[in-house]
Amino acid sequence: MIEDMPIELPIDGTLDLHTFRPGEVKELVPDYLAECRKRGIYSVRIIHGKGTGSLRRTVHAMLERLEVVASFRLAGEDAGGWGATLVELRREGG
């Protein structure tokens, strides 16, 4: 089925979750962050949208548990406000 085909994502430090189903997020976010680290991208913006805040809470709960995450915070108004989260990743080997 076409819907089961893998989606090729650009690894550029910005992950927009609007195009994914909620069930895909728990696997997608850690995989995307790992790929960013492999490519030397340590500052990542995750766009989860404002909505009810459910997806934001899910993303934040995941980020709290991931060892590769040094810190995260809601974006400023210039980067999506509370509809996006800025993530700082730990450096490789650090």
KAZI-V5867 format. One record per residue. N is the residue number from 1. OMEGA is omega in degrees with one decimal (none if undefined). Layout:
n = <N	N>
omega = <OMEGA	OMEGA>
This chain:
n = <1	2	3	4	5	6	7	8	9	10	11	12	13	14	15	16	17	18	19	20	21	22	23	24	25	26	27	28	29	30	31	32	33	34	35	36	37	38	39	40	41	42	43	44	45	46	47	48	49	50	51	52	53	54	55	56	57	58	59	60	61	62	63	64	65	66	67	68	69	70	71	72	73	74	75	76	77	78	79	80	81	82	83	84	85	86	87	88	89	90	91	92	93	94>
omega = <-178.1	-177.4	178.2	179.5	177.4	177.8	178.1	-178.5	171.0	178.3	-174.2	179.0	176.1	178.9	179.0	-175.8	-177.6	-175.0	-176.4	175.0	-179.5	-179.8	-179.4	-171.1	-175.4	175.5	-175.7	-174.3	179.0	179.0	-179.9	179.7	178.2	178.6	177.3	179.8	179.4	-177.1	178.0	177.4	-175.1	174.6	-173.3	174.4	177.0	180.0	-178.5	-179.5	-177.6	175.0	-178.6	-178.5	-178.3	-179.8	176.8	179.5	177.5	-180.0	-178.8	178.3	177.3	-177.6	179.0	-176.6	-175.6	-179.1	-178.7	-178.0	176.6	179.4	173.8	179.7	174.5	-179.5	172.3	-178.6	-179.6	-177.0	176.2	178.4	-177.6	173.5	-179.9	178.6	176.0	-175.4	172.2	-178.8	175.1	177.6	176.4	177.3	-176.0	none>
